[in-house]
């Protein structure tokens, strides 16, 4: 079997690591731009990190304008601010949107390319600026992936892929996730579980290393997400969620995601439903749609999450879906599109946009047609 596996060169997993950020980055950058959002700043999550940067004499710019599913205009604004400040490095601090934007800022900081020039795979020219990423949620795995996702000016999800998207250092500090609100914990945690499941069942580039990471990620996530939701300050649960999300990120970077993500993208772009919540909404219909092609793989994952079943692949697959959705339901994440402002009239546009997400839809175990997508949206309306 031939395969390649890629990930970030340096991972630090340490409670309290954010408080020594300055010491960890000072050899790489002197004038960093910190890309984050106002929620992170207002919650005080970044205070210890900023104090550390000051203590090391780093002249940083704090850019805290990031929005969910980062719009292209915000991403361009971050690039322009970093260039104007003559930044020499980038620190992404926050959820997936902040980290994704930081990646693009690093790629474009010293480049003559525009944002639109780098959409797609392999279109970044030259080396990026130094890049360090710190996640504050346990979900996207963006700190270890080679992709950033942007919402274009016409409300499409567009990916930027390339080796330059890998950070120099991923710093995972579980303390940054303590006390995270339940709805954020649930949505981002389900997102991470979807990463693991779709990596394990991807039609392209699935390999023994991604499989091992996906299984361990799903084990950690499925056995800790409910506790993390119920007891926000449970340190062991929080650490396990953050570790699981990272492992899932490494898995799907090398064995890419499928139709759950493809069908979630229009929900974020058109209705600004957070990415994790969008994945949670589309998880069950896609799993059931895929069962005819991936029952044997879902059966194996059933063993990972403790789904008790006997019989053949079909029975074990059904037990896996049932157990998984019971966990998802217990987190309290939303399960109905209509409760989030989506109407029956919106479904055709959503189905059209989902099918356009060929980058991820082609990895799905089973081909999805427009009619299939329309039907699956209808199942969770």
N, C-alpha and C positions, 0 to 999 in steps of 0.2 A: 504494500500500500504506500503510495506517494502522497505526502501532504506537507504543508508549511504551517508554522505557527508563529504569530507575531504578537507582541504586547509591549507595554512601556518598559524602559530599561531599569527603572528604579521605583519600587513601591515601599512606602513607609506606613506601617499600620501600628499606631501607638496612641493611646489615650493621652491627651494633653499636648500632642505634637504641634497643634496650631499655635501654641504659646511660644514656641521657639522657631516660628516661621522665618524670622529674620536671619537667624544663624544658618538655617537650611538653604536659603536662597542667595545669600550675599555673595557667594563666589560666582554666581551666574548673572546677577543683575544688580545695578545700582539705582536705577530710576524706573522701577516697575509701575505698570498700571494694574490696578486691582479691579477686576470685572466682577460685579455682584449686583444684588438687587436691594431695594429699600427695606424689604421685609427682613433680610439678613442683618442689615445695619441697625434697624430699629429694635430688633430682638437682642442686640448686643452680642451676637454670635462672633462677630469679627473683631471685637475689642481687644482681646488678648493678642491676636495676630498683628493688629495695627501697632500695639504697644511694643511688640517684639521688633517690628520693622523700624520703628523710631529708635529703639535702643541700639540697633545696629547701624544707625545713621543713613538709612535708605530714604531717598527722596521720592516718595510714591505719590501717584495720583489715584484717588478713589473714584471710580466710575460706577455709580449705583443705579443706573437707569434701566437695567435689564427687565424685560417683561417675559411672561410665559410664552412658550412657542415663539422664540425671539423674531420679531418682525425685521425685515431687511433694513428698514429705516433706522432701527435702533442699533443694529449691527454696524451699519455704516457710520453712525454717530460715534460708536465706541472706537472704531478704527481711526476716525478723524481726530478724536480727542487724544488718543495715544500718540498719533503722529505729531500733533501740535505740541504736546508736552515733551517730544523727543524721548519717549520711553525706550528703554533698552531691554525690556522683558515684560512678561505678562503673567499675572496670577489670577486664575479663575477660582472664585470662592462662592459656593452656593449650590443650587440644584443644577439639573442638566442644562437649562437655558443659559445660565451664567457660564458654565464650563464650555458649552458649545460655542458661545460668543467669544470667549477667551481664546479658544483654538483658532478661530478665524482672524481675530485681531493679531495673534502671533504670526499667522501665515501672511497677512497683508501689511504688517507694520513697516517693513523695509522693502516693500514690493511696489511695482508700478501697476500691478493688476488691480482690477475692480472686483467687487464681490461677485458680480454676474460671471466674470471670467473663470471663477474657480468652481462653479456648480458642477456636480458630477464627480467622476472618479479620475484621479491622476492628473488633474488640470492645474495644480499648484506648481508654480515655477520657482525653483530656488529653495534655499533653506529658510525656515521660519525663525522668529526671535525665540529666545529662551522661554520656556513655558512650564509652569507649575500649577497643578490643579488640586483643590481641596473640596470634596463633596460635603454638603450639609444635610443631604437626604440619602436614604438607602434605597436607590431605585434605578437611576438611569445607567449607572456604570460608566458614565461619560469620561471619568477620570482615567480609564484604561482603554478607551476605544479610539479608533482611527476615523471617526465620523463626527460631523457637526450638522445639525438640521436647522434650516432657516425657513421662516414663513415668507414667501415672496410677496411682492407688491400686489399680485393678483390672487392672493390667498391660496397658493399651492405650497406644499411641503417640498423643499429641495435639499438634498444632501450634498455635503462637501466631504469627499473621501480622499485619503492619501496618507502616506507614512508621516508627513509633516503634522498630522493631527494627533499623533502620539505625543504625550507630554514627556518632558525630561524627568519629572518626578511627580508621582501621584502620592499625596499625603492623606491618609485616611485616619481621622481622629474621631473615634466614637463619641467623644464628649460633645461634638458639634451637633449630634443628633438627639441628645437627651432632651426630653420634653417636647419633641416635635409633635404638632397637633395630630389627633387621631386620623383625620381625613387625609392628611398628607402622608402619614405613615402607611395607611392602607393603600392609597393609590400608587405611591412609589414602590411599595413592597410588591404589589401585584405586578407592576411593570417589570420588576426584576425577575419575578417568577416566569412571566411570559418570555423574557429574554432567554432564560434557561430552557424552557420547553421548546421554543422555536429553534434554538441552536441545536437541540438534540434531534429535531425532526427535519432540519433543513435539507433541501434537495441538493444543495451545492456546498462543497468544502467541509462537510461533516467529517470529523476525524477523531481518533482515539483521545487526543488531548482535550479537544473541545467537549467531547462526550463526558470525560471524567470531571471537568470543571462544571458542566451543566448539571450533572447529577448531584455533586456536592453542593452547588449553589442552591438547587431546588430543595435539598434536604435541610439546609440551614434556614432558608427563607420560609418554607412551609411549616416548620416546627417552631418558629419564633415570631411570625408576623402577628398572630392573635395576641400573644402576650405583650408584644411591643405596642399594640394598639390599646390594650387594656391598662397596661402599666408603663406609661411613657418614660419613666426614669429607671426601668429595669436595665441595668448596665450590661448584663450578659446578653439579653435579648437584642439590645441595640447594637452591640458589637457583632453579634452573629448576623444581624440583618445587613450591616454595612459590609462585612466580609462576603456574605452571600451575593450581594449586589455587585461587588467588584468581580467575583468569580464568574458570575453570569455575564458581565460586560466583556471579560476576556473570552468567554465561550462564543458569544454571538459576533464578536469582532472577527473571529476566524471561521464561524459557521453561521451565516447571516439569517436574520429574522424573516418571517413570512407574512401571511395574510392577516393575522391579528393586528400587526403594526400597520400594514397597508390599509386596513379598514378603519383603523384608529386615526390616521392622519387627517382625513376630512373633518373629523369631529373637532380636532384642535384648530385647524385652519379656518373653518367656517363658523364654529360656535364657541371657540376659545375654551373648550373643555380641556382641562389639564391632561397631559399625555398619558400619565398613569391611569387616570380615571377612564380615559378613552379605551385603553387596552383592557381594563377590567370589564367594560361594557361589551366588548366584542369577543371576549375570550371563549365563553361557552358556545356560541353559535359556530365559531370557526373550529373549535375542537370537534364538535359533532359533525361538521361538514367534512373534516379531514379524516374521521375515524375509519372510513372505508379504505384509505390509503396508508394510514399510519397506526393502525390498531396495535401492531406488535411493539412499536416504540412507546406508545402511550401505556401499554401494559407494563413495560419495563420501568417507566417512570412511576407507575402505581406502586411498585415495590419500594421506591425511594421515599414516597410520602406516606407509606403505611396504609395504603388502600387494601383492605382485606378482601380477597377474591380468589376463587378457584375456577377451574375450567379453562377454556381457550382464550385466545387473544381478545375476542370480542367481549367476553364477560369481564376480563381484567381491564380492558380499555374503558368499559362503562363504569367500572368501580373507580378507576382513576379520575374520570371526569366528575363523578358524583362526589368523591372525597375532596377534590380540588375546589369545586364550586361551593362546597359546604364551608371550607376554610375562607374562601373569598367572601361569602355571605356573612360570615361571623365577624369579619373586619368592619362591616357596615358600609362598604363602598357602594355607590349608586349602581343599580342594575338596569335602569330603564331610561332610554333616550328621551321619552316624552317628559320626564321629570326635569330635564335639563334644557327644555325649550325647543326640542326637535319635533317637527310635525311630519305627518305622512307626505306632505308636499315636498319636503326636503330630501326625501330618500333617493329620487333619481339622480339629483346632482351629486349626492354623496357617493352613490354607486359608480357614477362616471369618473369621479375623481379618484376613487379607490383603485379602479382598474388602471388608471394612468400611473400608479405607483409601481411601475414595472420593476424597479430596482429591488423591491422587497417581495412583491407578489410572485415573482418567478421562483423564489426559494421555497414556496409553500409546497407541502407534500402532494397537494392536489390542485390542479388548475382551477382558477376562479373566473367565471364569466360575469358579465354585467348582471345577468339574471340571478346568478348565485349571490352576488353581493347585495342586490336589491332585496332578495329574500331574507338573507341573514340580518340585514338592518331591520327589516320588518319584524323579525323574531324578538328583538329587544326594544321595539318602539314602546 
